[in-house]
Amino acid sequence: MLGVAADAELAAAIMSRTIIQSLITVEAWEGYTFADHQIRIKESHDLYGAVMWPSAIVLCYFLDTHRDTYNLLDKNVIELGAGTGLVSVVTSLLGAKVTSTDLPEVLSNLQYNVLRNTRGQCRHPPQVTELSWGKELEQHFPQATCHYDYVFAADVVYCHPYLGELLDTFDHLCQDGTEILWAMRFRLDRENQFVERFRSRFHLEELYDLPSLSIKLYRASRKEMGRKTPSGEAAGGWRDGWMDGWMDGWMDGWRGCLILPCSTEAV
Ligand SMILES: C[S@@+](CC[C@H](N)C(=O)[O-])C[C@H]1O[C@@H](n2cnc3c(N)ncnc32)[C@H](O)[C@@H]1O
């Protein structure tokens, strides 16, 4: 873990990539400087997936400042829960072939931001497509043809009932050589336990630990590549018991504790 001063210094460097918007403007946006570009992200405040979260800025900062060790040129990258698209935009500007995914209701704003910030400026036009965690993975992302060098995810763990499906999705998308970069915002104990569940299937290494932001950035790769779990199933039944009563009393919606935006499906 970084010392207090080093944590504060790194957090300040990360957040300094945010551009302060002029008060007089016809359109609300958030600005960032990454990959030698000024990026403008439109938020739409009616959906959680349409708001920028600090984990995304942390992941972008890491990618931008580690271009040698993480050379994304021509790499196949998929982002889960891309939200407003900052990570997908930065990854595209750094030269990767990006598939940016989220729930259907988030895709139009995501597509808008991705197009607006990458059109004519990147080597491979990014693709924006639906990926609902755990659903029809083999149908839409067949393992025989979809090989990803990287799976990126920022702030996808919070109080929603799809953590099992999320874990299955990471699992499905990881093959030999695939690395996950995952920025996790720590909120409350129950959702934080996901890290240990994740660790049961993936080798996990901390790249950043930023207590001042309550965010860690992890690198991960799949353990036991031969023992893949069929998609769509709760591998190892790990939700049993753990999810019982999990949502009870969890309806306080604040930025630090999210409610799943639109889907009402039961676990
Ligand atoms: C807290 S937001 C983070 C967005 C973005 N990664 C960021 O850091 O700004 C969580 C994202 O996960 C997406 N999400 C939630 N449940 C999902 C599910 N079951 N399948 C796919 N995406 C989901 C949301 O739509 C949202 O975009």
PDBQT file of the ligand as one rigid body, heavy atoms in Angstrom, charges set to zero:
ROOT
HETATM    1  C1  LIG A 301     -21.003   2.255 -11.736  1.00  0.00    +0.000 C 
HETATM    2  S1  LIG A 301     -21.266   2.120 -13.444  1.00  0.00    +0.000 S 
HETATM    3  C2  LIG A 301     -19.607   2.206 -14.063  1.00  0.00    +0.000 C 
HETATM    4  C3  LIG A 301     -19.576   2.712 -15.468  1.00  0.00    +0.000 C 
HETATM    5  C4  LIG A 301     -18.169   2.905 -16.034  1.00  0.00    +0.000 C 
HETATM    6  N1  LIG A 301     -17.441   1.667 -16.089  1.00  0.00    +0.000 N 
HETATM    7  C5  LIG A 301     -17.408   3.936 -15.218  1.00  0.00    +0.000 C 
HETATM    8  O1  LIG A 301     -16.545   3.563 -14.432  1.00  0.00    +0.000 OA
HETATM    9  O2  LIG A 301     -17.706   5.123 -15.372  1.00  0.00    +0.000 OA
HETATM   10  C6  LIG A 301     -21.636   0.359 -13.650  1.00  0.00    +0.000 C 
HETATM   11  C7  LIG A 301     -21.889  -0.061 -15.073  1.00  0.00    +0.000 C 
HETATM   12  O3  LIG A 301     -22.228  -1.448 -15.112  1.00  0.00    +0.000 OA
HETATM   13  C8  LIG A 301     -23.339  -1.618 -15.972  1.00  0.00    +0.000 C 
HETATM   14  N2  LIG A 301     -24.107  -2.806 -15.579  1.00  0.00    +0.000 N 
HETATM   15  C9  LIG A 301     -24.809  -2.993 -14.436  1.00  0.00    +0.000 A 
HETATM   16  N3  LIG A 301     -25.395  -4.195 -14.420  1.00  0.00    +0.000 NA
HETATM   17  C10 LIG A 301     -25.053  -4.794 -15.577  1.00  0.00    +0.000 A 
HETATM   18  C11 LIG A 301     -25.359  -6.065 -16.152  1.00  0.00    +0.000 A 
HETATM   19  N4  LIG A 301     -26.140  -6.949 -15.530  1.00  0.00    +0.000 N 
HETATM   20  N5  LIG A 301     -24.830  -6.366 -17.357  1.00  0.00    +0.000 NA
HETATM   21  C12 LIG A 301     -24.033  -5.470 -17.996  1.00  0.00    +0.000 A 
HETATM   22  N6  LIG A 301     -23.705  -4.241 -17.507  1.00  0.00    +0.000 NA
HETATM   23  C13 LIG A 301     -24.221  -3.907 -16.324  1.00  0.00    +0.000 A 
HETATM   24  C14 LIG A 301     -24.144  -0.353 -15.786  1.00  0.00    +0.000 C 
HETATM   25  O4  LIG A 301     -25.043  -0.128 -16.850  1.00  0.00    +0.000 OA
HETATM   26  C15 LIG A 301     -23.055   0.677 -15.699  1.00  0.00    +0.000 C 
HETATM   27  O5  LIG A 301     -22.661   1.172 -16.947  1.00  0.00    +0.000 OA
ENDROOT
TORSDOF 0
